[in-house]
Amino acid sequence: MKRILSFLTLALAGINLACAAVNINTATPGELDGVKGIGPSKAQAIVDYRTKNGPFKSLDDLKNVKGFGEKSIAKLKGELSISGPSESTKK
């Protein structure tokens, strides 16, 4: 019984991590490309902008990145964050 409970606890923790938002301040282009609505060119544009201008202060700063407007940012708000874990921190 303890094994089953341990397994369920770990499984639920893994699901929670899989649903966590990708941190645009730490994510690699590959991690950003994994977000629905962001392809390879947009992912690279985010990283290039971050490298040139420093970390994003808010998700609305994505408006300064070529290819992002208010509508696309609104669609991505649940998928992206500016703090917390990125995909690379997930095990």
Biopython code that builds the backbone (N, CA, C, O; Angstrom):
import numpy as np
from Bio.PDB.StructureBuilder import StructureBuilder

atoms = [
    (1, "MET", "N", (0.830, -1.190, 0.000)),
    (1, "MET", "CA", (0.000, 0.000, 0.000)),
    (1, "MET", "C", (0.876, 1.255, 0.000)),
    (1, "MET", "O", (0.564, 2.239, -0.671)),
    (2, "LYS", "N", (1.991, 1.210, 0.769)),
    (2, "LYS", "CA", (2.870, 2.370, 0.810)),
    (2, "LYS", "C", (3.497, 2.625, -0.556)),
    (2, "LYS", "O", (3.685, 3.775, -0.952)),
    (3, "ARG", "N", (3.818, 1.558, -1.272)),
    (3, "ARG", "CA", (4.392, 1.709, -2.610)),
    (3, "ARG", "C", (3.411, 2.387, -3.556)),
    (3, "ARG", "O", (3.788, 3.250, -4.348)),
    (4, "ILE", "N", (2.159, 1.989, -3.464)),
    (4, "ILE", "CA", (1.137, 2.571, -4.331)),
    (4, "ILE", "C", (0.982, 4.059, -4.016)),
    (4, "ILE", "O", (0.916, 4.883, -4.928)),
    (5, "LEU", "N", (0.924, 4.398, -2.757)),
    (5, "LEU", "CA", (0.796, 5.808, -2.381)),
    (5, "LEU", "C", (2.019, 6.613, -2.801)),
    (5, "LEU", "O", (1.892, 7.750, -3.257)),
    (6, "SER", "N", (3.177, 6.038, -2.653)),
    (6, "SER", "CA", (4.398, 6.721, -3.082)),
    (6, "SER", "C", (4.393, 6.949, -4.586)),
    (6, "SER", "O", (4.740, 8.029, -5.063)),
    (7, "PHE", "N", (4.000, 5.928, -5.320)),
    (7, "PHE", "CA", (3.937, 6.043, -6.774)),
    (7, "PHE", "C", (2.946, 7.129, -7.190)),
    (7, "PHE", "O", (3.252, 7.956, -8.049)),
    (8, "LEU", "N", (1.768, 7.126, -6.585)),
    (8, "LEU", "CA", (0.757, 8.133, -6.925)),
    (8, "LEU", "C", (1.234, 9.541, -6.590)),
    (8, "LEU", "O", (0.998, 10.477, -7.354)),
    (9, "THR", "N", (1.896, 9.693, -5.467)),
    (9, "THR", "CA", (2.419, 10.997, -5.076)),
    (9, "THR", "C", (3.445, 11.495, -6.091)),
    (9, "THR", "O", (3.402, 12.654, -6.505)),
    (10, "LEU", "N", (4.358, 10.629, -6.486)),
    (10, "LEU", "CA", (5.368, 10.999, -7.477)),
    (10, "LEU", "C", (4.749, 11.291, -8.842)),
    (10, "LEU", "O", (5.175, 12.212, -9.538)),
    (11, "ALA", "N", (3.754, 10.512, -9.216)),
    (11, "ALA", "CA", (3.092, 10.715, -10.503)),
    (11, "ALA", "C", (2.389, 12.070, -10.535)),
    (11, "ALA", "O", (2.476, 12.796, -11.525)),
    (12, "LEU", "N", (1.701, 12.403, -9.463)),
    (12, "LEU", "CA", (1.010, 13.695, -9.403)),
    (12, "LEU", "C", (1.993, 14.855, -9.381)),
    (12, "LEU", "O", (1.727, 15.901, -9.973)),
    (13, "ALA", "N", (3.109, 14.685, -8.717)),
    (13, "ALA", "CA", (4.136, 15.730, -8.702)),
    (13, "ALA", "C", (4.691, 15.926, -10.111)),
    (13, "ALA", "O", (4.934, 17.060, -10.523)),
    (14, "GLY", "N", (4.891, 14.856, -10.842)),
    (14, "GLY", "CA", (5.375, 14.950, -12.217)),
    (14, "GLY", "C", (4.397, 15.641, -13.134)),
    (14, "GLY", "O", (4.794, 16.415, -14.004)),
    (15, "ILE", "N", (3.124, 15.368, -12.948)),
    (15, "ILE", "CA", (2.094, 16.032, -13.744)),
    (15, "ILE", "C", (2.101, 17.521, -13.451)),
    (15, "ILE", "O", (1.993, 18.334, -14.369)),
    (16, "ASN", "N", (2.226, 17.882, -12.196)),
    (16, "ASN", "CA", (2.259, 19.290, -11.812)),
    (16, "ASN", "C", (3.443, 19.999, -12.470)),
    (16, "ASN", "O", (3.295, 21.113, -12.973)),
    (17, "LEU", "N", (4.608, 19.366, -12.470)),
    (17, "LEU", "CA", (5.780, 19.966, -13.106)),
    (17, "LEU", "C", (5.588, 20.091, -14.606)),
    (17, "LEU", "O", (6.027, 21.074, -15.203)),
    (18, "ALA", "N", (4.945, 19.121, -15.222)),
    (18, "ALA", "CA", (4.728, 19.159, -16.661)),
    (18, "ALA", "C", (3.822, 20.305, -17.062)),
    (18, "ALA", "O", (3.876, 20.769, -18.201)),
    (19, "CYS", "N", (2.996, 20.765, -16.148)),
    (19, "CYS", "CA", (2.066, 21.857, -16.421)),
    (19, "CYS", "C", (2.642, 23.212, -16.048)),
    (19, "CYS", "O", (2.002, 24.234, -16.294)),
    (20, "ALA", "N", (3.817, 23.249, -15.470)),
    (20, "ALA", "CA", (4.420, 24.502, -15.041)),
    (20, "ALA", "C", (4.781, 25.349, -16.255)),
    (20, "ALA", "O", (5.115, 24.833, -17.321)),
    (21, "ALA", "N", (4.704, 26.648, -16.067)),
    (21, "ALA", "CA", (5.004, 27.574, -17.144)),
    (21, "ALA", "C", (6.509, 27.620, -17.410)),
    (21, "ALA", "O", (7.318, 27.410, -16.506)),
    (22, "VAL", "N", (6.863, 27.893, -18.639)),
    (22, "VAL", "CA", (8.257, 28.016, -19.047)),
    (22, "VAL", "C", (8.730, 29.432, -18.731)),
    (22, "VAL", "O", (8.086, 30.410, -19.114)),
    (23, "ASN", "N", (9.831, 29.532, -18.047)),
    (23, "ASN", "CA", (10.401, 30.822, -17.658)),
    (23, "ASN", "C", (11.148, 31.410, -18.849)),
    (23, "ASN", "O", (12.162, 30.860, -19.280)),
    (24, "ILE", "N", (10.652, 32.531, -19.386)),
    (24, "ILE", "CA", (11.279, 33.121, -20.569)),
    (24, "ILE", "C", (12.623, 33.766, -20.252)),
    (24, "ILE", "O", (13.370, 34.113, -21.168)),
    (25, "ASN", "N", (12.939, 33.931, -18.985)),
    (25, "ASN", "CA", (14.227, 34.512, -18.607)),
    (25, "ASN", "C", (15.340, 33.477, -18.486)),
    (25, "ASN", "O", (16.512, 33.843, -18.397)),
    (26, "THR", "N", (14.994, 32.201, -18.481)),
    (26, "THR", "CA", (16.015, 31.161, -18.330)),
    (26, "THR", "C", (15.917, 30.054, -19.371)),
    (26, "THR", "O", (16.850, 29.263, -19.506)),
    (27, "ALA", "N", (14.831, 29.976, -20.099)),
    (27, "ALA", "CA", (14.606, 28.874, -21.040)),
    (27, "ALA", "C", (15.517, 28.958, -22.251)),
    (27, "ALA", "O", (15.879, 30.042, -22.708)),
    (28, "THR", "N", (15.873, 27.802, -22.755)),
    (28, "THR", "CA", (16.663, 27.700, -23.985)),
    (28, "THR", "C", (15.717, 27.815, -25.182)),
    (28, "THR", "O", (14.501, 27.704, -25.027)),
    (29, "PRO", "N", (16.274, 28.037, -26.375)),
    (29, "PRO", "CA", (15.411, 28.059, -27.561)),
    (29, "PRO", "C", (14.609, 26.763, -27.730)),
    (29, "PRO", "O", (13.448, 26.798, -28.140)),
    (30, "GLY", "N", (15.221, 25.636, -27.419)),
    (30, "GLY", "CA", (14.517, 24.359, -27.532)),
    (30, "GLY", "C", (13.345, 24.254, -26.581)),
    (30, "GLY", "O", (12.290, 23.732, -26.941)),
    (31, "GLU", "N", (13.526, 24.746, -25.371)),
    (31, "GLU", "CA", (12.437, 24.718, -24.390)),
    (31, "GLU", "C", (11.303, 25.644, -24.821)),
    (31, "GLU", "O", (10.130, 25.295, -24.694)),
    (32, "LEU", "N", (11.651, 26.811, -25.323)),
    (32, "LEU", "CA", (10.625, 27.750, -25.777)),
    (32, "LEU", "C", (9.901, 27.215, -27.002)),
    (32, "LEU", "O", (8.695, 27.415, -27.148)),
    (33, "ASP", "N", (10.623, 26.539, -27.879)),
    (33, "ASP", "CA", (10.029, 25.951, -29.076)),
    (33, "ASP", "C", (8.989, 24.891, -28.712)),
    (33, "ASP", "O", (8.082, 24.619, -29.499)),
    (34, "GLY", "N", (9.111, 24.302, -27.547)),
    (34, "GLY", "CA", (8.165, 23.293, -27.094)),
    (34, "GLY", "C", (6.831, 23.859, -26.646)),
    (34, "GLY", "O", (5.887, 23.105, -26.409)),
    (35, "VAL", "N", (6.740, 25.169, -26.527)),
    (35, "VAL", "CA", (5.490, 25.816, -26.118)),
    (35, "VAL", "C", (4.613, 25.995, -27.352)),
    (35, "VAL", "O", (5.068, 26.502, -28.378)),
    (36, "LYS", "N", (3.364, 25.579, -27.246)),
    (36, "LYS", "CA", (2.428, 25.719, -28.366)),
    (36, "LYS", "C", (2.279, 27.197, -28.712)),
    (36, "LYS", "O", (1.971, 28.018, -27.848)),
    (37, "GLY", "N", (2.498, 27.525, -29.975)),
    (37, "GLY", "CA", (2.395, 28.909, -30.423)),
    (37, "GLY", "C", (3.744, 29.597, -30.587)),
    (37, "GLY", "O", (3.816, 30.726, -31.072)),
    (38, "ILE", "N", (4.820, 28.910, -30.181)),
    (38, "ILE", "CA", (6.166, 29.451, -30.364)),
    (38, "ILE", "C", (6.956, 28.452, -31.189)),
    (38, "ILE", "O", (7.145, 27.304, -30.786)),
    (39, "GLY", "N", (7.409, 28.896, -32.331)),
    (39, "GLY", "CA", (8.227, 28.050, -33.184)),
    (39, "GLY", "C", (9.697, 28.360, -32.986)),
    (39, "GLY", "O", (10.053, 29.163, -32.124)),
    (40, "PRO", "N", (10.550, 27.733, -33.773)),
    (40, "PRO", "CA", (11.988, 27.934, -33.615)),
    (40, "PRO", "C", (12.442, 29.379, -33.789)),
    (40, "PRO", "O", (13.304, 29.846, -33.044)),
    (41, "SER", "N", (11.879, 30.092, -34.759)),
    (41, "SER", "CA", (12.331, 31.468, -34.992)),
    (41, "SER", "C", (11.897, 32.404, -33.870)),
    (41, "SER", "O", (12.661, 33.279, -33.465)),
    (42, "LYS", "N", (10.686, 32.230, -33.368)),
    (42, "LYS", "CA", (10.230, 33.064, -32.242)),
    (42, "LYS", "C", (11.010, 32.728, -30.978)),
    (42, "LYS", "O", (11.350, 33.614, -30.194)),
    (43, "ALA", "N", (11.291, 31.450, -30.785)),
    (43, "ALA", "CA", (12.068, 31.030, -29.614)),
    (43, "ALA", "C", (13.444, 31.687, -29.639)),
    (43, "ALA", "O", (13.911, 32.207, -28.626)),
    (44, "GLN", "N", (14.086, 31.659, -30.796)),
    (44, "GLN", "CA", (15.405, 32.272, -30.909)),
    (44, "GLN", "C", (15.320, 33.783, -30.743)),
    (44, "GLN", "O", (16.221, 34.390, -30.165)),
    (45, "ALA", "N", (14.254, 34.396, -31.239)),
    (45, "ALA", "CA", (14.076, 35.845, -31.088)),
    (45, "ALA", "C", (13.951, 36.229, -29.609)),
    (45, "ALA", "O", (14.467, 37.267, -29.194)),
    (46, "ILE", "N", (13.272, 35.398, -28.817)),
    (46, "ILE", "CA", (13.147, 35.657, -27.381)),
    (46, "ILE", "C", (14.519, 35.612, -26.722)),
    (46, "ILE", "O", (14.869, 36.501, -25.946)),
    (47, "VAL", "N", (15.286, 34.591, -27.026)),
    (47, "VAL", "CA", (16.617, 34.440, -26.430)),
    (47, "VAL", "C", (17.533, 35.578, -26.877)),
    (47, "VAL", "O", (18.279, 36.126, -26.065)),
    (48, "ASP", "N", (17.485, 35.935, -28.158)),
    (48, "ASP", "CA", (18.322, 37.032, -28.659)),
    (48, "ASP", "C", (17.969, 38.354, -27.978)),
    (48, "ASP", "O", (18.853, 39.118, -27.590)),
    (49, "TYR", "N", (16.668, 38.613, -27.837)),
    (49, "TYR", "CA", (16.236, 39.845, -27.168)),
    (49, "TYR", "C", (16.713, 39.863, -25.719)),
    (49, "TYR", "O", (17.213, 40.878, -25.234)),
    (50, "ARG", "N", (16.556, 38.729, -25.031)),
    (50, "ARG", "CA", (16.965, 38.621, -23.629)),
    (50, "ARG", "C", (18.471, 38.826, -23.487)),
    (50, "ARG", "O", (18.921, 39.481, -22.547)),
    (51, "THR", "N", (19.242, 38.279, -24.404)),
    (51, "THR", "CA", (20.694, 38.423, -24.361)),
    (51, "THR", "C", (21.102, 39.885, -24.555)),
    (51, "THR", "O", (21.997, 40.385, -23.874)),
    (52, "LYS", "N", (20.446, 40.549, -25.475)),
    (52, "LYS", "CA", (20.782, 41.938, -25.795)),
    (52, "LYS", "C", (20.278, 42.932, -24.750)),
    (52, "LYS", "O", (20.968, 43.904, -24.441)),
    (53, "ASN", "N", (19.076, 42.698, -24.201)),
    (53, "ASN", "CA", (18.413, 43.686, -23.353)),
    (53, "ASN", "C", (18.283, 43.303, -21.885)),
    (53, "ASN", "O", (17.789, 44.098, -21.085)),
    (54, "GLY", "N", (18.710, 42.117, -21.522)),
    (54, "GLY", "CA", (18.567, 41.667, -20.146)),
    (54, "GLY", "C", (17.240, 40.957, -19.942)),
    (54, "GLY", "O", (16.455, 40.797, -20.877)),
    (55, "PRO", "N", (17.000, 40.533, -18.709)),
    (55, "PRO", "CA", (15.792, 39.740, -18.431)),
    (55, "PRO", "C", (14.506, 40.532, -18.643)),
    (55, "PRO", "O", (14.467, 41.754, -18.503)),
    (56, "PHE", "N", (13.470, 39.798, -18.982)),
    (56, "PHE", "CA", (12.143, 40.384, -19.137)),
    (56, "PHE", "C", (11.618, 40.766, -17.758)),
    (56, "PHE", "O", (11.795, 40.020, -16.794)),
    (57, "LYS", "N", (10.978, 41.916, -17.665)),
    (57, "LYS", "CA", (10.387, 42.357, -16.402)),
    (57, "LYS", "C", (8.933, 41.912, -16.289)),
    (57, "LYS", "O", (8.412, 41.736, -15.188)),
    (58, "SER", "N", (8.288, 41.734, -17.431)),
    (58, "SER", "CA", (6.918, 41.233, -17.466)),
    (58, "SER", "C", (6.696, 40.517, -18.793)),
    (58, "SER", "O", (7.478, 40.680, -19.729)),
    (59, "LEU", "N", (5.645, 39.736, -18.871)),
    (59, "LEU", "CA", (5.344, 39.051, -20.121)),
    (59, "LEU", "C", (4.989, 40.046, -21.216)),
    (59, "LEU", "O", (5.175, 39.761, -22.399)),
    (60, "ASP", "N", (4.479, 41.211, -20.831)),
    (60, "ASP", "CA", (4.142, 42.227, -21.820)),
    (60, "ASP", "C", (5.375, 42.749, -22.546)),
    (60, "ASP", "O", (5.248, 43.334, -23.622)),
    (61, "ASP", "N", (6.566, 42.553, -21.984)),
    (61, "ASP", "CA", (7.803, 42.945, -22.664)),
    (61, "ASP", "C", (8.018, 42.153, -23.949)),
    (61, "ASP", "O", (8.826, 42.543, -24.792)),
    (62, "LEU", "N", (7.300, 41.043, -24.103)),
    (62, "LEU", "CA", (7.401, 40.271, -25.344)),
    (62, "LEU", "C", (6.941, 41.090, -26.552)),
    (62, "LEU", "O", (7.272, 40.749, -27.687)),
    (63, "LYS", "N", (6.188, 42.158, -26.323)),
    (63, "LYS", "CA", (5.759, 43.029, -27.426)),
    (63, "LYS", "C", (6.969, 43.617, -28.146)),
    (63, "LYS", "O", (6.883, 43.979, -29.320)),
    (64, "ASN", "N", (8.090, 43.710, -27.443)),
    (64, "ASN", "CA", (9.311, 44.258, -28.032)),
    (64, "ASN", "C", (10.058, 43.247, -28.892)),
    (64, "ASN", "O", (11.039, 43.594, -29.550)),
    (65, "VAL", "N", (9.601, 42.004, -28.892)),
    (65, "VAL", "CA", (10.235, 40.936, -29.667)),
    (65, "VAL", "C", (9.460, 40.761, -30.970)),
    (65, "VAL", "O", (8.234, 40.644, -30.962)),
    (66, "LYS", "N", (10.183, 40.746, -32.082)),
    (66, "LYS", "CA", (9.544, 40.598, -33.387)),
    (66, "LYS", "C", (8.696, 39.326, -33.422)),
    (66, "LYS", "O", (9.154, 38.249, -33.041)),
    (67, "GLY", "N", (7.456, 39.471, -33.884)),
    (67, "GLY", "CA", (6.566, 38.324, -34.019)),
    (67, "GLY", "C", (5.554, 38.188, -32.899)),
    (67, "GLY", "O", (4.699, 37.303, -32.940)),
    (68, "PHE", "N", (5.641, 39.061, -31.890)),
    (68, "PHE", "CA", (4.707, 38.993, -30.764)),
    (68, "PHE", "C", (3.876, 40.259, -30.685)),
    (68, "PHE", "O", (4.397, 41.373, -30.735)),
    (69, "GLY", "N", (2.578, 40.064, -30.562)),
    (69, "GLY", "CA", (1.649, 41.168, -30.368)),
    (69, "GLY", "C", (0.777, 40.883, -29.157)),
    (69, "GLY", "O", (0.951, 39.876, -28.471)),
    (70, "GLU", "N", (-0.153, 41.773, -28.909)),
    (70, "GLU", "CA", (-1.019, 41.618, -27.734)),
    (70, "GLU", "C", (-1.799, 40.314, -27.754)),
    (70, "GLU", "O", (-1.930, 39.655, -26.722)),
    (71, "LYS", "N", (-2.317, 39.936, -28.915)),
    (71, "LYS", "CA", (-3.120, 38.708, -29.005)),
    (71, "LYS", "C", (-2.279, 37.464, -28.737)),
    (71, "LYS", "O", (-2.694, 36.575, -27.994)),
    (72, "SER", "N", (-1.096, 37.409, -29.344)),
    (72, "SER", "CA", (-0.271, 36.221, -29.138)),
    (72, "SER", "C", (0.214, 36.133, -27.691)),
    (72, "SER", "O", (0.306, 35.039, -27.133)),
    (73, "ILE", "N", (0.517, 37.258, -27.092)),
    (73, "ILE", "CA", (0.950, 37.258, -25.685)),
    (73, "ILE", "C", (-0.191, 36.807, -24.789)),
    (73, "ILE", "O", (0.022, 36.040, -23.850)),
    (74, "ALA", "N", (-1.399, 37.278, -25.071)),
    (74, "ALA", "CA", (-2.564, 36.880, -24.267)),
    (74, "ALA", "C", (-2.772, 35.365, -24.331)),
    (74, "ALA", "O", (-3.123, 34.746, -23.327)),
    (75, "LYS", "N", (-2.556, 34.766, -25.506)),
    (75, "LYS", "CA", (-2.724, 33.315, -25.661)),
    (75, "LYS", "C", (-1.647, 32.535, -24.908)),
    (75, "LYS", "O", (-1.882, 31.410, -24.466)),
    (76, "LEU", "N", (-0.470, 33.135, -24.765)),
    (76, "LEU", "CA", (0.663, 32.432, -24.166)),
    (76, "LEU", "C", (0.799, 32.646, -22.662)),
    (76, "LEU", "O", (1.636, 31.999, -22.032)),
    (77, "LYS", "N", (0.008, 33.530, -22.070)),
    (77, "LYS", "CA", (0.187, 33.884, -20.656)),
    (77, "LYS", "C", (0.150, 32.682, -19.721)),
    (77, "LYS", "O", (0.865, 32.678, -18.719)),
    (78, "GLY", "N", (-0.634, 31.687, -20.001)),
    (78, "GLY", "CA", (-0.684, 30.511, -19.142)),
    (78, "GLY", "C", (0.491, 29.571, -19.339)),
    (78, "GLY", "O", (0.760, 28.722, -18.490)),
    (79, "GLU", "N", (1.191, 29.718, -20.455)),
    (79, "GLU", "CA", (2.295, 28.832, -20.794)),
    (79, "GLU", "C", (3.660, 29.381, -20.395)),
    (79, "GLU", "O", (4.623, 28.625, -20.258)),
    (80, "LEU", "N", (3.742, 30.705, -20.206)),
    (80, "LEU", "CA", (5.020, 31.365, -19.952)),
    (80, "LEU", "C", (5.021, 32.071, -18.609)),
    (80, "LEU", "O", (3.970, 32.451, -18.092)),
    (81, "SER", "N", (6.209, 32.243, -18.052)),
    (81, "SER", "CA", (6.366, 33.021, -16.817)),
    (81, "SER", "C", (7.678, 33.784, -16.908)),
    (81, "SER", "O", (8.494, 33.536, -17.796)),
    (82, "ILE", "N", (7.870, 34.711, -15.985)),
    (82, "ILE", "CA", (9.142, 35.426, -15.922)),
    (82, "ILE", "C", (9.912, 35.054, -14.665)),
    (82, "ILE", "O", (11.006, 35.563, -14.423)),
    (83, "SER", "N", (9.339, 34.172, -13.877)),
    (83, "SER", "CA", (10.037, 33.668, -12.693)),
    (83, "SER", "C", (9.583, 32.243, -12.452)),
    (83, "SER", "O", (8.617, 31.776, -13.057)),
    (84, "GLY", "N", (10.274, 31.563, -11.577)),
    (84, "GLY", "CA", (9.922, 30.185, -11.296)),
    (84, "GLY", "C", (10.652, 29.234, -12.214)),
    (84, "GLY", "O", (11.608, 29.630, -12.882)),
    (85, "PRO", "N", (10.222, 27.986, -12.260)),
    (85, "PRO", "CA", (10.977, 26.970, -12.995)),
    (85, "PRO", "C", (10.855, 27.135, -14.501)),
    (85, "PRO", "O", (9.845, 27.617, -15.014)),
    (86, "SER", "N", (11.888, 26.732, -15.181)),
    (86, "SER", "CA", (11.811, 26.595, -16.633)),
    (86, "SER", "C", (11.872, 25.107, -16.910)),
    (86, "SER", "O", (12.034, 24.301, -15.994)),
    (87, "GLU", "N", (11.744, 24.748, -18.161)),
    (87, "GLU", "CA", (11.759, 23.328, -18.518)),
    (87, "GLU", "C", (13.064, 22.655, -18.103)),
    (87, "GLU", "O", (13.067, 21.475, -17.752)),
    (88, "SER", "N", (14.169, 23.395, -18.138)),
    (88, "SER", "CA", (15.465, 22.782, -17.833)),
    (88, "SER", "C", (15.604, 22.392, -16.365)),
    (88, "SER", "O", (16.459, 21.575, -16.022)),
    (89, "THR", "N", (14.776, 22.964, -15.495)),
    (89, "THR", "CA", (14.876, 22.636, -14.083)),
    (89, "THR", "C", (14.013, 21.431, -13.725)),
    (89, "THR", "O", (14.064, 20.945, -12.595)),
    (90, "LYS", "N", (13.231, 20.953, -14.666)),
    (90, "LYS", "CA", (12.355, 19.807, -14.408)),
    (90, "LYS", "C", (13.138, 18.522, -14.572)),
    (90, "LYS", "O", (13.984, 18.419, -15.460)),
    (91, "LYS", "N", (12.872, 17.568, -13.748)),
    (91, "LYS", "CA", (13.538, 16.264, -13.834)),
    (91, "LYS", "C", (12.533, 15.229, -14.272)),
    (91, "LYS", "O", (12.877, 14.055, -14.411)),
]
sb = StructureBuilder()
sb.init_structure("model")
sb.init_model(0)
sb.init_chain("A")
sb.init_seg("    ")
for serial, (resi, resn, name, xyz) in enumerate(atoms, 1):
    if name == "N":
        sb.init_residue(resn, " ", resi, " ")
    sb.init_atom(name, np.array(xyz, "f"), 0.0, 1.0, " ", f" {name:<3s}", serial, name[0])
structure = sb.get_structure()
